[in-house]
């Protein structure tokens, strides 16, 4: 209803396997033991307000049907949702979703406002409902600008 507030901008795009491989390694180097494996880890690239971000995501449907799956609390595969950027060949973590067992966060898209602000929107599903998170920059720092939802969504 408020088309005059929105503008068309670049969306998040998934990196090819060859482009994603060095990014996965950089993430593994940055997080160390917090990351179980880089297997089935999707990598997306997006520009939010002039900041080039990488999004790492491994959601339930990415690995639930794989033979190695041993349940949502398995040490073999944990759901992953991380945001960051590359700085001099090293990955800088800006947001790391702690594993919350059954919380499955995935990107939905990017909102571009005519006023110049951009926001990354994600959905996080769990057995009780859905939560939505909106990430954006405030004073040069990536923050969760909005989080809401629950059983009614």
N, C-alpha and C positions, 0 to 999 in steps of 0.2 A: 504493500500500500504506500510505502514511502520510497518510491524509486528515485526521487530526487536526492536522497541521502546517500545512495549507493553508487559505486562506479565499478567498471569492469577492470579487473586486474588479473595478474598471473595466479594460477592455482598451484597447489602443491602437486608435484609430479614424482612418481616413483622412479628411482634410479635403476638403470640396467644392472644386471648381475656383475658385469665387469667394472662398472663405475662404483657399485656399492661395496665391493670386496675391500678396497683400502679404507673405506669409511667404517666398515665393521671392525677391522683391525684397530683403527684409531679409537673406536669406542671401547673395545676390549682392553686396550692399553690404559685408557683413562679410568675405567671403573674396576679393573682387576677382578677380585673375587666376587664382587656384587653381581657379575654377569655369569650365568651358568654356561652359556654357549652362544655363539653367533648364528647357530643353525636356525633356519626359517625366520630370520630377522629381516624385515622389510625396511628399506631406507628411502625416505622421501626428502625432497629439497623444496624449500619455499622461501620467498623473500617477504618479510614483514617489516614495513616502515624502513626500508633500506638495509635491514639486517638479513644476511643469508643464513638461514637455519637448516639444520638437518634434523629429521624426525626419524627415530628408530622405533619400530613397532613390531611386536610379535603378539598377536592376539590369539585367543582360544581357537578360532576356526583355522588358523594357520598351521596348527600342529596337533589338534585333537584326534584326527584320524590317522596320524602317523603311527607305525608299529611301536616306536619307542615311548609313546605316551603312557604315563603311569599315574595320571590324575593331576588335578590342578595344583596340588602342593608338592608335586614331584620335584626332586632336585635336578632331574634331567632337563625339564623345560619349564621356565617361568614366563608369565606374561611380562612383556617389556613395553614401556612407553617412556622415551627420553627425548629431550630437546637440547640442542646445543649448536655450536659452530666450530669451524676449523680455524685455528690461529697458529700460523707458522708450522703447519703440518701436524699439529696436535689438536685433539678434540677437547673442547671446553664444554663441560656439562653446565647447562643453564637450568634444566629441570629434569629430575629423575623421579619417576613414580615408584615409590616403594611397593614391593609386591604385597598386595593385600589379599592374597588367596584367590578370591573369586571376582575381583574387580578387573574387568576386561575393557581397557581404554583404547579407542581408535580415533583417528582423525576423521572429521566430517567434511571440512572445507575451510575456506578463507573468506572473510568478509572484508571488502574494501569500501571505505567511506569516502565520499567526495572531499571531505575536510582533510584527507591525508592519513587518517588512521587505518591500520589494518589489524585484523584479529584472526587467530587460528582457533577453530571450534572443534572440540572433540566430544565424543560420547563415551560414557563409562557405564557398562551394563553389569549388573550383578543380580542375584536371585530376588532381591527386594524391589528392583526397579531400575531406572536409568538416571544417571547424573550427566549434566552437560557442563563442560568447562570452556571458558573463553580465555585464551592467552593473548596478551598484548604487551606493548612496551609502555612503561611509565617512567619518566626521568632516566631513560636509557637502560632500564633494567627490565628483563622479561619477567612478567608476573601473571598469575591467574587473576584475571580481571573480574570474572564471574564464575560462580559454581552453584549449581542448583539442580533440582529434580527430585528424585526419590520415588516412592511407591506409586505416586499419582501420575507419573510420566509413562 
